[in-house]
């Protein structure tokens, strides 16, 4: 039987902790036998889980016997580790144990040095911080999980379900994983990645910036077929000067900013109206339904129809 050790650190996020416990505990093989033995491990007998105190039945020594270690996220996303926890994780990795993180649990693996030189993901809101703190990690904020073979990482909360189901499929095949997915009322494969859950905000613009009136005008005229020359004329600038100011104040180009504004407005309309995808594309300024679908999927990772099914 495959042994899963769930490592509960102080300030563990209860949802992240419960996900592997529930998914793996309820997994059954075709003959009805349990596929996994799940153990909750901690450095100390009691763990502060925020709303409650958790009593962990196993200590760090149990990590040595595990086939897989799952590290849930904690509210302290700095990934700070005690020497004992760090040593236990590094030793497990050296022994070839499979190690997976859920949500910001990626910061724990990063702090232990287990992700250096690897591709990884985490909750989209923490991806930039992870990349800044650990430049040796190839951070991908758009996917639900990353499987490097021995080391796996997942995105925000619910993506931990996707990762657990993926590991079950690796261990026992698609039929067992599909059964576990049905028990969790989850599709075995979700369409798209994290990008569909990210509100597509405009690039930050400092208040009082010289472009602020122009950006407000762009937002008000989002449905118009605007060219770079049109925007430069409105701003009273040459296109070259406009591009420089835009890069300095928004970190983007005028057309990139406009495309993101259009996609954000399209997201709102898909969530709140019954308008057809074709009508919404025209309402937000895309010249054709094909262009709208392509741009929307490139930005969010899913089609407009899939986005509406998810968020309507």
C-alpha positions as CSV (number, residue, x, y, z in Angstrom):
1,X,0.0,0.0,0.0
2,X,1.2,3.5,-0.9
3,X,1.9,5.7,2.2
4,X,1.1,9.4,2.0
5,X,2.6,11.7,4.7
6,X,0.8,15.0,4.9
7,X,3.1,17.5,6.6
8,X,1.2,19.9,8.9
9,X,3.2,23.0,9.7
10,X,2.1,25.8,12.0
11,X,-0.5,28.1,10.5
12,X,-1.4,25.3,8.0
13,X,-4.3,26.2,5.7
14,X,-7.1,23.8,6.7
15,X,-8.4,23.4,3.1
16,X,-5.0,22.5,1.8
17,X,-4.5,20.1,4.7
18,X,-7.9,18.4,4.2
19,X,-7.6,18.0,0.4
20,X,-5.0,15.2,0.3
21,X,-6.4,13.5,3.4
22,X,-9.9,13.2,1.8
23,X,-8.9,12.4,-1.8
24,X,-6.3,9.7,-0.9
25,X,-8.2,8.2,2.0
26,X,-11.3,7.7,-0.1
27,X,-9.4,6.3,-3.1
28,X,-10.2,2.6,-3.8
29,X,-8.7,0.1,-6.1
30,X,-10.9,-2.0,-8.5
31,X,-11.1,-4.8,-6.0
32,X,-12.3,-2.4,-3.2
33,X,-9.0,-2.2,-1.3
34,X,-7.7,1.1,-0.1
35,X,-5.0,2.5,-2.4
36,X,-3.4,4.7,0.2
37,X,-2.4,4.9,3.8
38,X,-2.5,8.5,4.9
39,X,-0.6,9.9,7.9
40,X,-0.7,13.4,9.2
41,X,2.8,14.3,10.5
42,X,4.2,17.4,12.3
43,X,7.3,18.6,14.1
44,X,5.3,18.8,17.4
45,X,2.2,17.0,18.6
46,X,0.0,20.1,18.3
47,X,-0.2,22.3,15.3
48,X,-1.8,25.8,15.1
49,X,-4.3,25.7,12.3
50,X,-5.8,29.1,12.9
51,X,-9.4,28.4,13.6
52,X,-8.5,25.2,15.6
53,X,-5.6,23.3,17.0
54,X,-4.6,20.1,15.3
55,X,-3.1,17.1,17.1
56,X,-0.9,15.2,14.7
57,X,-0.6,11.4,15.3
58,X,2.9,11.1,13.7
59,X,6.1,13.0,14.0
60,X,8.8,13.9,11.4
61,X,10.2,10.4,11.7
62,X,7.2,9.1,9.8
63,X,8.4,11.0,6.7
64,X,11.1,8.4,6.3
65,X,8.6,5.7,5.6
66,X,6.4,7.6,3.3
67,X,6.2,7.0,-0.5
68,X,4.8,10.5,-1.0
69,X,5.0,13.6,1.2
70,X,2.4,16.3,0.6
71,X,3.1,19.8,2.0
72,X,0.0,22.0,2.3
73,X,0.2,25.8,2.3
74,X,0.5,28.0,5.4
75,X,-0.7,31.5,6.1
76,X,3.0,32.4,6.4
77,X,4.0,32.4,2.8
78,X,7.6,33.2,3.5
79,X,8.3,29.5,3.6
80,X,10.4,29.8,6.8
81,X,11.4,26.4,8.1
82,X,12.8,25.0,11.3
83,X,16.1,23.2,10.9
84,X,14.4,19.9,11.7
85,X,11.7,20.3,9.0
86,X,14.2,21.4,6.4
87,X,16.5,18.4,7.2
88,X,13.6,16.0,7.0
89,X,12.5,17.3,3.6
90,X,16.0,17.4,2.2
91,X,16.7,13.8,3.4
92,X,13.4,12.6,1.9
93,X,14.3,14.1,-1.4
94,X,17.7,12.5,-1.3
95,X,16.1,9.2,-0.6
96,X,13.9,9.6,-3.8
97,X,10.6,10.2,-2.0
98,X,8.0,11.9,-4.1
99,X,7.2,15.3,-2.6
100,X,4.3,17.5,-3.6
101,X,3.1,20.9,-2.5
102,X,-0.4,22.5,-2.5
103,X,-1.0,26.2,-3.0
104,X,1.7,28.3,-1.2
105,X,3.2,25.1,0.1
106,X,5.5,25.7,-2.9
107,X,7.3,28.3,-0.8
108,X,8.2,25.5,1.7
109,X,9.7,23.4,-0.9
110,X,11.5,26.4,-2.3
111,X,12.9,27.3,1.1
112,X,14.2,23.8,1.5
113,X,16.1,24.1,-1.9
114,X,14.1,21.4,-3.6
115,X,12.9,23.5,-6.5
116,X,16.2,25.0,-7.7
117,X,16.5,24.7,-11.4
118,X,13.0,23.3,-11.7
119,X,9.7,24.6,-13.1
120,X,7.1,25.2,-10.4
121,X,3.7,26.9,-9.8
122,X,1.9,28.3,-6.8
123,X,-1.2,30.4,-6.1
124,X,-1.3,33.1,-8.8
125,X,-1.3,35.8,-6.1
126,X,2.0,34.7,-4.8
127,X,3.7,33.7,-8.1
128,X,5.6,37.0,-8.5
129,X,6.9,36.9,-4.9
130,X,8.1,33.3,-5.4
131,X,9.9,34.3,-8.6
132,X,11.5,37.3,-6.8
133,X,12.6,35.3,-3.7
134,X,13.9,32.3,-5.7
135,X,15.3,33.4,-9.1
136,X,16.6,29.9,-9.7
137,X,13.0,28.5,-10.0
138,X,11.2,28.7,-13.3
139,X,7.8,30.0,-12.0
140,X,4.8,29.3,-14.2
141,X,1.7,31.2,-12.8
142,X,-0.7,30.0,-15.5
143,X,-0.9,26.2,-14.8
144,X,-2.9,24.2,-12.3
145,X,0.1,22.0,-11.4
146,X,3.6,21.1,-12.5
147,X,5.0,17.5,-12.4
148,X,8.8,17.3,-12.4
149,X,8.7,13.5,-11.7
150,X,9.8,13.4,-8.1
151,X,8.9,17.0,-7.1
152,X,5.4,18.3,-7.9
153,X,3.7,21.7,-7.2
154,X,0.1,22.9,-7.5
155,X,-1.6,26.3,-7.7
156,X,-4.2,27.7,-5.4
157,X,-6.4,25.6,-3.1
158,X,-8.7,23.7,-5.5
159,X,-5.7,22.9,-7.8
160,X,-4.5,20.6,-5.0
161,X,-7.4,18.4,-6.0
162,X,-6.2,18.3,-9.6
163,X,-2.7,17.4,-8.4
164,X,-3.9,14.6,-6.1
165,X,-6.0,13.1,-8.8
166,X,-3.0,13.3,-11.2
167,X,-0.8,11.4,-8.6
168,X,-3.5,8.8,-8.3
169,X,-3.6,8.3,-12.0
170,X,0.2,8.0,-12.0
171,X,0.1,5.4,-9.3
172,X,-2.9,3.3,-10.2
173,X,-4.2,4.4,-13.7
174,X,-7.0,6.4,-15.1
175,X,-9.9,4.2,-13.9
176,X,-8.9,4.5,-10.2
177,X,-8.3,8.2,-10.7
178,X,-11.7,8.7,-12.4
179,X,-13.4,7.0,-9.5
180,X,-11.7,9.3,-7.1
181,X,-12.7,12.3,-9.2
182,X,-16.3,11.2,-9.1
183,X,-16.2,10.9,-5.3
184,X,-14.8,14.4,-5.1
185,X,-17.4,15.7,-7.6
186,X,-14.5,16.9,-9.8
187,X,-13.6,16.4,-13.4
188,X,-10.5,14.3,-13.9
189,X,-9.1,17.0,-16.2
190,X,-10.1,20.6,-15.9
191,X,-9.9,22.8,-19.0
192,X,-7.4,25.7,-18.9
193,X,-5.1,26.8,-16.1
194,X,-4.9,29.4,-13.4
195,X,-5.2,32.3,-15.8
196,X,-9.0,31.8,-16.0
197,X,-9.3,32.6,-12.3
198,X,-7.2,35.7,-12.4
199,X,-9.1,39.0,-12.7
200,X,-7.3,40.7,-15.6
201,X,-6.4,44.0,-14.0
202,X,-4.9,46.9,-15.9
203,X,-1.2,47.4,-15.4
204,X,-0.8,49.7,-12.4
205,X,-0.6,53.4,-13.1
206,X,0.5,55.8,-10.4
207,X,-2.2,58.3,-9.4
208,X,-1.5,61.6,-11.0
209,X,0.5,60.0,-13.9
210,X,0.3,62.0,-17.1
211,X,-1.4,59.1,-18.9
212,X,-4.3,58.8,-16.4
213,X,-6.8,60.9,-18.6
214,X,-5.8,58.9,-21.7
215,X,-6.4,55.6,-19.9
216,X,-9.8,56.8,-18.8
217,X,-10.6,57.7,-22.4
218,X,-9.5,54.3,-23.6
219,X,-11.8,52.6,-21.1
220,X,-14.7,54.8,-22.3
221,X,-14.0,54.0,-25.9
222,X,-13.2,50.3,-25.6
223,X,-15.6,49.3,-28.4
224,X,-14.0,51.5,-31.0
225,X,-11.5,50.2,-33.6
226,X,-8.5,52.1,-32.3
227,X,-5.1,52.1,-33.8
228,X,-1.8,53.2,-32.2
229,X,-2.0,56.3,-34.3
230,X,-5.5,57.1,-33.0
231,X,-4.3,56.8,-29.4
232,X,-1.2,58.9,-30.1
233,X,-3.4,61.6,-31.7
234,X,-5.7,61.6,-28.7
235,X,-2.7,61.9,-26.4
236,X,-1.2,64.7,-28.5
237,X,2.1,62.8,-28.7
238,X,4.1,61.1,-31.4
239,X,3.7,57.3,-31.4
240,X,7.3,56.9,-30.3
241,X,6.8,59.3,-27.3
242,X,3.5,57.6,-26.5
243,X,5.2,54.1,-26.4
244,X,7.9,55.4,-24.1
245,X,5.5,57.0,-21.7
246,X,3.3,53.9,-21.7
247,X,6.2,51.7,-20.9
248,X,7.4,53.9,-18.1
249,X,4.0,54.4,-16.5
250,X,2.2,51.1,-17.1
251,X,4.9,48.6,-18.0
252,X,2.9,47.8,-21.1
253,X,2.1,49.1,-24.6
254,X,-1.1,51.0,-25.6
255,X,-2.5,48.1,-27.6
256,X,-1.6,45.5,-24.9
257,X,-3.3,47.6,-22.3
258,X,-6.3,48.0,-24.5
259,X,-6.5,44.2,-25.2
260,X,-6.4,43.5,-21.5
261,X,-9.1,46.1,-20.8
262,X,-11.3,44.5,-23.5
263,X,-10.8,41.0,-22.1
264,X,-11.7,42.2,-18.6
265,X,-14.9,43.8,-19.8
266,X,-15.7,40.6,-21.8
267,X,-15.2,38.6,-18.6
268,X,-17.7,40.8,-16.8
269,X,-20.3,40.5,-19.7
270,X,-19.8,36.7,-19.8
271,X,-20.5,36.5,-16.1
272,X,-23.5,38.8,-15.9
273,X,-25.4,38.7,-19.3
274,X,-26.9,36.3,-21.7
275,X,-25.4,38.0,-24.7
276,X,-23.9,35.7,-27.3
277,X,-20.1,35.4,-27.5
278,X,-20.2,37.1,-30.9
279,X,-22.1,40.0,-29.5
280,X,-19.8,40.4,-26.5
281,X,-16.7,40.3,-28.8
282,X,-18.2,43.2,-30.8
283,X,-19.2,45.1,-27.7
284,X,-15.7,45.2,-26.3
285,X,-14.1,46.2,-29.6
286,X,-12.8,43.0,-31.3
287,X,-13.1,43.1,-35.0
288,X,-14.3,39.5,-35.5
289,X,-15.5,36.6,-33.3
290,X,-12.4,34.6,-34.2
291,X,-10.1,37.4,-33.1
292,X,-12.1,37.7,-29.8
293,X,-11.9,34.0,-29.1
294,X,-8.2,33.8,-29.9
295,X,-7.3,36.8,-27.7
296,X,-9.6,35.7,-24.9
297,X,-8.1,32.2,-24.7
298,X,-4.5,33.6,-25.0
299,X,-5.2,35.8,-22.0
300,X,-7.3,33.5,-19.7
301,X,-6.3,30.1,-20.9
302,X,-9.9,29.0,-21.8
303,X,-12.4,29.8,-24.4
304,X,-15.2,32.4,-23.8
305,X,-17.8,29.5,-23.7
306,X,-15.7,27.6,-21.1
307,X,-15.2,30.8,-19.0
308,X,-19.0,31.4,-19.0
309,X,-19.7,27.8,-17.9
310,X,-17.3,28.1,-15.0
311,X,-18.2,31.6,-13.7
312,X,-21.8,32.3,-14.8
